[in-house]
């Protein structure tokens, strides 16, 4: 990982750590109706004045990794959280949903589980509460982050907490029976698409981990001038995506459809990641015999899921959420993030081996994991994804110039 890039992210994070909290415009319906404090700081009580109900929104599929952690916390701490309601939405819906509630003075979503994309959109619009450094003494599990997860935390500008991590991709995935000689370079992938129109596919990057990782990985594969600057440093990438797009029939709105299309033969090659390779094969969505590959010049573009608190959440709920996040960052709970390989490996903190995971997770990964991942993770460069502002700009340009008129809703 570039020390220069990491330093710039962490410097930006420190500079942003003074944002004030906004007031909660109305009583909260789930218990704990004290207004939000006028400013962030260490003045929160140790426990909520009464047990609260937390309304959690997931826009990243993160509950597959963390719901077991959350449910265990509720069971063990009924004096803090009496109940949890879960809901899901797509990332493009997130910012508008939260902003509408804040504008109405009634924030009904207490905790959001999001990827880099939703995190970035919320930072860009000023939707998230500042958590760090003010509450670092309540989030001591962050001291045990893996180095790459700690680097991902730098992207949050103190407005979110990394709860799961994986090296991501970009990978290509295919069925050997359909693609006996898979592309080895970006140019070969383009040539394959030309020779097989409609048979290469990736989903809209703003709502797809593999799509987003493919987008951010191309500047490294193509040798662009500045992989961190999608506007001025991606000339080769935008030209490549435009040419590749001539041979792509449509872009699904989410990753799941690409995997189904791979399985049924509609397409032959899709963008993938470690988790999107393992988990659909565990579930039977994709045949077990599917293979993955990397392209020459491959760099991992890392990914993480974050917990963010919308501005306007009551004091009691803030206290409860901070306690929940500290619980989620313990080794025993992080081991649950192995899941069935969905975000492989998954844990964001160090010293959480697969042997600590639930038996079903161990069985799934032992059967469907790939021995080559250990070598790929160990011996290829690791890069941070784009920061919030650059990521929003990249999504906007892709939507306008590449995906316009060709994104199909599932």
NUKOLVO-918338 format. One record per atom (N, C-alpha, C): x, z, y. Coordinates in steps of 0.2 Angstrom, whole numbers, plus 2048, in hexadecimal, padded with zeros to 3 digits. Layout:
XZY/...
REM end
This chain:
8048007FA/800800800/804800806/8037FC80B/8077FC811/806802815/80C805816/80C80C81A/80980A821/80B804824/80980382B/80180382B/7FE800826/7F77FF826/7F3806825/7F680A820/7F481181F/7F4815825/7FA815829/7FB81982F/7F6817834/7F4811835/7F080F83A/7E9811839/7E7811832/7E0814830/7E081B832/7E581F830/7E5826830/7E5828838/7E982483C/7E9826843/7E2825846/7DF81F844/7D881E847/7D3823845/7D482683E/7D082B83C/7D0831840/7D7833842/7D8839846/7D583984D/7D6833850/7D3832856/7CC832857/7C9831851/7C1831852/7BE837850/7C283D84F/7BF84384C/7BD848851/7BA845857/7B784A85C/7B084885E/7AC844859/7A684285B/7A184885B/79C84985F/79784E85F/79284D85B/78E852858/788851854/782850859/77D84D857/77784C85B/772851859/76D85285D/76885785B/763854856/760858852/75B85684D/754856851/751851852/74B850856/745854854/74585584D/73F85884B/74085D845/73C861843/73D86683D/73E862837/742864832/74386182C/73E863827/73B85E823/73686081E/738863818/73F863817/741865810/74486C810/742870815/745877815/74B87781A/74C87C81E/75287C822/751878829/74D87B82D/74A877833/74E87983A/75487C839/75887D83F/75A877842/75A876849/75D87084B/76486F84A/76786984A/76E86784A/77286A84F/77886D84E/77B870854/77D86B859/77F86D85F/780868865/787865864/78C868860/79286585F/795868858/799863855/79C86584F/7A186B84F/7A286E84A/7A787484A/7A6878844/7AA87E844/7AA88283E/7A588783F/7A0887843/79B88C844/79588C840/79588883A/78F888836/78F88E832/789890830/78989682B/78C894824/78D899820/790898819/78A895815/784897816/77F894811/779892816/77488E813/76E88D817/76A893818/76689381D/76189981E/75C899818/75B894815/75789480F/75888D80B/75788D805/758887801/755881803/75887C803/756875806/754870801/75186B803/7508657FF/754860802/75885C7FE/75C857801/75A8507FF/75984C804/757845803/75D841803/75F83E7FD/76583A7FD/7648337FC/76782F800/7668277FF/76C8247FC/76C8207F7/77281D7F4/7718157F6/7768137F9/77780B7FA/77D8087F6/78080C7F2/7868097EF/78680A7E7/78080C7E4/78080D7DD/7848147DB/7858187E0/78A81E7DF/7868237DB/7808237DB/77C8287D7/77E8287CF/7808227CD/7828217C6/7888257C5/78C8267CA/79282A7C9/7918327CA/78D8337CF/78C83A7D2/78683E7D1/78183A7CF/77A83E7CE/77B8447CA/77F8437C5/7808497C0/78484F7C4/78884D7C8/78B8527CC/7868567D1/7828527D4/77D8557D9/7788597D5/7768567CF/77085A7CC/7738617C9/77A8617C7/77D8677C5/77E86C7CA/77F86A7D0/77F86E7D6/7798717D8/77386E7D7/76D8707D9/76B8767D3/76D8747CD/76B8797C8/76F8807C9/77687F7CB/77A8857CC/7798887D2/7768857D7/7768887DE/76F8877E1/76A88A7DE/76388A7E0/76288D7E7/7678927E8/7668957EF/7688917F5/76B88B7F3/76E8867F8/7698807F8/76887D7F3/7648777F2/75E8787ED/7588787EF/7538797EB/7518737E7/75286D7EA/7508667E7/7538617EB/75385B7E7/7568557EA/75284F7E9/75184B7EE/74D8457ED/75283F7ED/75283A7E9/7568347E9/75382E7EB/75682A7EF/7538237F0/75981E7F1/7578187F0/75C8137F0/75A80D7F5/75F80A7F8/75E8047FC/7648007FC/7647FA7FF/76A7F67FF/76E7F7805/7747F6805/7787F780B/7767F4811/7747EE811/7727EB818/76C7EE81B/7687F2817/7627F581A/7647FC81D/76A7FF81B/76C80681D/76C807824/770804828/77180582F/76A805833/766800831/75F800835/75B805833/75B80782D/75780D82A/75981382E/75F81582E/76181B831/76081B838/76281683C/761815843/75A816845/755813841/74E814843/74C81B842/74E81F83E/74D82683D/75082A843/756828845/75982C84A/75682A851/754824852/750822858/74A826858/746827853/74082A853/741832853/747834853/74883C853/74683F84D/74683C847/74483F841/74883C83B/74D83F83A/75283D834/75084082E/74D83B829/74B83E823/75083D81D/75583981F/75A83881A/76083D81B/762841817/767846818/76E844816/76F841811/77583F80E/77583880C/77A83480E/77A82D80B/78082C807/780829801/7858277FD/78681F7FE/78C81D800/78D817802/794814801/79580E800/79C80B800/79F80A807/7A4806807/7A880580D/7A3801812/79F7FC80F/79B7F8813/7967FC817/792801814/78D805818/79180A81C/79680D81A/79A81181E/79C80E825/79F807824/7A180482A/79B80282F/79580082C/7907FF830/78E805834/78E80B831/78B811834/790813839/797812838/79C81483D/79B80F843/79A809842/79A804847/79480684C/78E809849/78980A84D/78881284F/78D81684D/78D81D84F/78882184C/78681F845/781823842/78382983E/78982A83C/78B82F838/78E83583C/78D83B839/78F84183B/79784283A/79A84583F/7A184683E/7A284C83A/7A684B834/7A7851830/7AE854830/7B384F832/7BA852831/7BD850838/7C285583A/7C585A836/7C1861837/7BB86183A/7B886783B/7B686B835/7B4868830/7B186B82A/7B686A824/7BC869826/7C1868820/7C286E81C/7C187481F/7C187B81B/7BC87B816/7B6877817/7B1877812/7B187280D/7B786E80E/7B7868809/7BF868807/7C186D804/7C886E802/7C986A7FC/7C48677F8/7C68627F3/7C985C7F5/7C885A7FB/7CB8547FE/7D38557FE/7D685B7FE/7DD85C7FD/7E08597F7/7DC8587F2/7DE8567EB/7DD84E7EA/7DB84A7EF/7DA8437EF/7E08407EC/7DF83B7E7/7E48367E5/7E68327EC/7ED8307EC/7EF82D7F2/7EB8277F4/7E98237F0/7E581D7F2/7DE81F7F4/7DB8257F1/7D48277F4/7D582B7FB/7DB82E7FC/7DC831802/7DD82B808/7E0826806/7E182080A/7DA81D80C/7D581D807/7CE81B808/7CB81F80D/7CC82680C/7C982B810/7CB829818/7D1827819/7D2825820/7CE820823/7CA81C81F/7C6817822/7BF81A825/7BE820823/7B8824825/7B882782C/7BE82782F/7BE829836/7BB830836/7BC834831/7B983B831/7B183B830/7AE83682F/7A783682F/7A4835828/7A8835823/7A683581C/7AB839818/7A983A812/7AD83D80D/7AD839807/7B3837805/7B48337FE/7B28377F8/7AE8347F4/7AB8387EE/7AD8357E8/7AE82E7E8/7B182B7E2/7B58257E4/7BA8237E0/7BF81E7E2/7C08197DC/7C28137DD/7C580F7D8/7C98097DB/7CD8067D7/7D28017DA/7CE7FA7DC/7C87F97D8/7C47F47D9/7C67ED7D7/7C97E97DB/7CA7E27D9/7CE7DE7DF/7CE7D87DF/7C97D37DC/7CB7D17D5/7C67D17D1/7C87CE7CA/7C37C87C9/7C47C37C5/7C07BE7C3/7BD7C07BB/7B77BF7BA/7B57C07B3/7B17BA7B0/7B27B97AA/7B07B37A6/7AF7B579F/7AB7B079C/7AB7B0794/7AF7AB791/7B47AE78D/7B97A978A/7B67A3787/7B07A3784/7AD79D781/7AC798786/7AA79A78C/7A8795792/7AE793796/7B3798796/7B979679B/7BF798796/7C1793792/7C779578E/7CE795792/7CE792797/7D479279B/7D27947A2/7D279A7A4/7D079D7AA/7D579B7B0/7D279B7B6/7D779A7BB/7DC79F7BC/7E279E7BE/7E77A27BF/7E97A37C7/7E779F7CB/7E879F7D2/7E279E7D6/7E279F7DC/7DC79E7E0/7DA7967E1/7E07927E1/7DF78B7E1/7DC7897DA/7DE78B7D5/7DB7897CE/7D378B7CE/7D27917D1/7CB7937D1/7C778E7D5/7C978C7DB/7C67877DF/7C57807DB/7CA77E7D7/7CA7787D4/7C57797CE/7C577F7CB/7C07807C6/7B977F7C9/7B77827CF/7B17817D2/7AF77A7D3/7B47767D6/7B376F7D7/7B176B7D1/7B476D7CB/7B37697C5/7AD76C7C2/7AA7727C3/7A47757C0/7A07787C6/79D7737C9/7987767CF/79377B7CD/7927807D0/78D7857CF/78F78A7CA/79578A7C7/79778E7C2/79C7947C4/79E7947CA/7A179A7CD/79D79D7D2/79D7A47D2/7987A87D6/79B7AF7D8/7997B17DE/79A7B77E0/7947B97E5/7927C07E5/78D7C27E9/78E7C37F1/7897C37F5/78A7C47FC/78F7CB7FD/7947CA800/7997CF801/7967D6804/7917D5809/78E7DB80C/78A7DF808/7897DD802/7857E17FD/7887E07F6/78E7DF7F5/7917DF7EF/7987E17EF/79A7E67EB/7A17E87EA/7A67E27E8/7A47DF7E2/7A87D97E1/7A97D47E6/7A37D27E9/7A37CD7EE/7A77CF7F4/7A77D67F6/7AB7D87FC/7B27D87FA/7B47DA7F4/7BB7DB7F2/7BE7D47F1/7BA7CF7EF/7BC7C87EE/7BE7C57F5/7B97C77FA/7BA7C5801/7C17C8804/7C27CE803/7C77D1806/7CE7D0802/7CD7CE7FC/7D37CD7F8/7D67C67F9/7D27C17FB/7D47BA7FC/7DA7BA801/7DA7BD807/7E07BC80B/7E77BE808/7E77C2803/7ED7C47FF/7EE7BE7FA/7E97BC7F7/7EA7B67F2/7ED7B07F6/7EA7AF7FC/7EC7A87FF/7F17A9804/7F47AF805/7FA7B080A/7F87AF811/7F27B2813/7F07B181A/7F47B581E/7F47B4825/7F87B782A/7F77BE82B/7F17C182A/7F07C882B/7EA7CA828/7EA7CC821/7E57CE81D/7E07D3820/7E37D7825/7DF7DC828/7DA7DA82E/7DB7D3830/7D77D0836/7D37CA834/7CD7CB832/7C97C682F/7C77C1835/7C87C283B/7C67BD840/7CC7B9842/7D27BC843/7D87B8845/7DD7B7840/7DC7BA83A/7E27BA835/7E07B782E/7DA7B482E/7D77B2827/7D67AA827/7DA7A682B/7D879F82B/7D879C824/7DC79E820/7DC79B819/7D679D815/7D57A4816/7CF7A6812/7C87A3814/7C77A381B/7C17A081D/7C079881B/7C679581B/7C678E819/7C578D811/7C879280D/7C7792806/7C0793804/7BD799808/7B679A806/7B1795808/7B279180D/7AE78C80F/7AE78680A/7B4785807/7B577F802/7B27827FC/7B37887FA/7B078A7F4/7A978A7F4/7A678C7FA/79F78C7FA/79B7867F9/79F7807FA/79C77A7F8/79A7797F1/79D77D7ED/79C77C7E6/7987837E3/7967877E7/79278D7E5/78A78B7E7/78678C7E2/77F78A7E4/77C78F7E8/77D7967E7/77A79B7EB/77E7A17EA/77D7A67EF/7807AC7EF/77B7B27ED/77B7B57E7/7767BA7E6/7777C07EB/7727C37ED/7727C97F1/7757CF7EF/7767CF7E8/7797D57E5/77D7D37DF/7827D87DD/7867D67D7/7837D57D0/77E7D97CF/77B7D97C9/7797D27C6/7767CE7CB/7747C87C9/77A7C37C7/77F7C47CA/7857C07C8/7877C27C1/7867C87BF/7887CA7B8/7837C77B3/77D7C77B5/7787C47B1/7797BD7B0/77B7BA7B6/77C7B27B5/7827B17B1/7877B57B1/78D7B47AD/78B7B57A6/7877BA7A4/7857BB79D/7807B579A/77C7B279E/7777AD79C/77A7A679D/7807A579F/78379F7A0/78179B7A6/77D79E7AB/77C79A7B1/7827997B5/78779E7B5/78E79D7B8/79379F7B3/79979C7B4/79F79E7AF/7A47A37B1/7A47A37B8/7A97A87BB/7A67AC7C1/7A77B27C1/7A47B67C6/7AA7BB7C9/7A97BD7CF/7AE7C27D2/7AC7C97CF/7B17CD7CD/7B07D37CA/7B47D87CC/7B47DE7CA/7B87E47CB/7B97E87C5/7BD7ED7C5/7BE7F17BE/7B77F47BC/7B37F67C0/7AD7FA7BF/7A87F57BD/7A77EF7C0/7A27EA7BF/7A47E67B9/7AA7E77B6/7AC7E47B0/7AA7E87AA/7AC7EF7AB/7AA7F37A5/7A37F57A5/7A07F77AA/7997FA7A9/7947F57A7/7937EF7A9/78E7EA7A6/7907E979F/7967E979D/7977E8795/7957EE792/7967F4794/7937FA791/78B7FA791/7887F7796/7817F7796/77E7F1792/7827EC790/7807E778D/77E7E1791/77E7E2798/77C7DC79C/7817D679C/7877D879A/78C7D3799/78F7D4792/7907CE78F/7937CF788/79A7D2788/79B7D6783/7A17DA782/7A77D6782/7A77D0780/7AD7CB780/7AF7C8786/7AB7CA78C/7AD7C7792/7B47C9794/7B87C5797/7BF7C7799/7BF7C77A1/7C57CA7A3/7C67CA7AA/7CD7C77AC/7CE7C57B2/7D57C27B4/7D67C37BB/7DD7C37BD/7DF7C37C4/7E27BD7C6/7E27BC7CC/7E57B57CF/7EC7B77D2/7F07B27D2/7F77B37D4/7F77B57DB/7FB7BA7DC/7FB7BE7E3/7F77C37E3/7F47C67DE/7EF7CB7DE/7F17D17E1/7ED7D47E5/7EE7DB7E8/7E77DE7E6/7E77E57E4/7E17E97E4/7DF7EA7EB/7D87E97EC/7D57EB7F2/7D17F17F0/7D37F77F2/7D07FD7EF/7C97FE7F2/7C58027EF/7BE8047F1/7BC80B7F0/7B780E7F3/7B58157F3/7AE8157F4/7AB81B7F2/7A481C7F5/7A58237F9/7A18237FE/7A1828803/79A82C803/79B832805/795836807/79583780F/78F835812/78F835819/78883981B/78983C820/783840823/78083D829/77A83A829/778837830/77783D835/77983B83B/77883F841/770841841/76F848843/76984A843/76684E83E/76A84F838/769853833/76985B835/76485F832/764866834/76A86A832/76B86F836/771874834/77187682D/76B87882A/76B87B823/76C87581E/76A86F820/76C86A81B/77386881C/776868822/77D867822/78186C81E/78087281E/78387881B/782876813/77C874811/77B87380A/77F86D807/77F86880C/78386280A/78B863809/78D86780E/79486880E/79686C807/792871805/7938747FF/7928707F9/78E86B7F9/78D8667F4/7938627F3/79685F7F9/79C85B7F9/7A285E7F6/7A28657F8/7A88697F5/7A88697EE/7A286A7EB/7A086A7E4/7A28647E1/7A085E7E4/7A18587E1/7A98567E0/7AD8597E4/7B48587E4/7B885C7E0/7B58607DC/7B88647D7/7BA8607D0/7BF8617CD/7C185D7C7/7BC85C7C2/7B88627C1/7B38627BB/7AD85D7BD/7AB85C7C4/7A68587C6/7A98517C7/7AF8507C9/7B28497CA/7B38467C3/7B38497BE/7B48467B7/7AE8427B5/7A88447B8/7A28407B7/7A283A7BA/7A78387BF/7A78327C2/7A982C7BD/7AC82E7B8/7AE8297B3/7A88257B1/7A28297B0/79C8267AE/79D8217A8/79A81B7A9/79B8167A4/79F8107A6/7A48127AA/7A980D7AD/7A780A7B3/7A180C7B6/79E8087BC/7A38087C2/7A780D7C3/7AB80D7C9/7B280F7C6/7B580B7C1/7BA80E7BD/7C180E7C1/7C58137C1/7C38197BD/7BE81D7C0/7BE81F7C7/7B88227CA/7BA8297CE/7BE82D7CA/7C08337CE/7C48327D4/7C28367DA/7C68357E0/7CC83A7E0/7CC83F7DC/7D18447DD/7D68447D7/7DC8477D7/7E18467D2/7DF84B7CC/7E38497C7/7E384E7C1/7DC84E7BE/7D88497BD/7D28487BA/7D28437B5/7D58447AF/7D683F7AA/7CF83E7A6/7CF8387A3/7C983679F/7C783C79A/7CC840798/7CA845793/7C684A795/7C584B79C/7C185079F/7BA84D7A0/7B984679F/7B28437A0/7AD84579B/7A784479C/7A2845796/7A3841790/7A284378B/7A383F784/7A1838785/79B837787/798830788/79C82C78C/79F82F791/7A382B796/7AA829792/7AD82E78F/7B382C78B/7B2827786/7AC827782/7AA82277D/7AA81B780/7A681B786/7A5814789/7AB81178B/7AF81578E/7B5812791/7BB81078C/7BB815787/7BF813781/7BD80D77E/7B780B77D/7B580577A/7B57FF77F/7B3800785/7B27FA789/7B77F978F/7BB7FE78F/7C17FE794/7C67F9792/7CB7F8796/7D07F3795/7D77F6795/7DB7F5790/7E27F8790/7E67F5796/7E57EF798/7E97EC79D/7E77EF7A4/7E27F27A5/7E17F57AC/7E67FA7AE/7E97FE7A9/7EE8037AB/7F47FF7AE/7F67FA7AB/7FC7F67AD/7FA7F27B4/7F47F07B5/7F27EC7BB/7F27F17C1/7EF7F77BF/7EF7FC7C5/7F67FF7C7/7FA7FF7C2/8018027C3/8057FD7C6/8047F77C5/80A7F27C7/8077ED7CC/8027EE7CF/8007E97D5/7FF7ED7DB/8007E97E1/7FF7ED7E7/7F87EF7E8/7F77F47EC/7F17F77EE/7F07F77F5/7EA7F47F7/7E97F37FE/7E27F7800/7E27F9806/7DC7FC809/7D77F680B/7D17F780A/7CC7F280D/7CC7F2814/7C97EE817/7C87ED81F/7C57F4822/7C77F5828/7C47FB82B/7BD7F982D/7BA7FE830/7B37FD831/7B17F7836/7B47F783B/7B37F1840/7B57EA83D/7BA7EA83A/7BC7E4837/7B87E2831/7B57E682D/7B17E5828/7AA7E282A/7A87E582F/7A17E3832/7A27DC835/7A87DA838/7A97D483B/7AA7CF835/7AD7D182F/7AE7CC82A/7A77CA826/7A37D0826/79C7CE823/7987CA827/7997CB82E/7957C7832/7977BF832/79D7BE832/7A07B7832/79E7B482B/79F7B8826/79D7B581F/7967B381F/7917B8821/78A7B6822/7887B0826/78C7AF82B/78B7A9830/78D7A382D/7947A382B/79779D829/79779B822/7977A081D/79779E816/79179F813/78D7A5814/7877A6810/7817A4813/7817A1819/77B79F81D/77779A819/77179C817/76C798814/76D79880C/77279B80A/77379B802/7737A27FF/7727A7803/7717AE800/76A7AE7FD/7697B07F6/7637B07F3/7617B77F1/75C7BA7F3/75A7C17F1/7587C17EA/75A7C77E7/7587C87E0/7517C97DF/
REM end
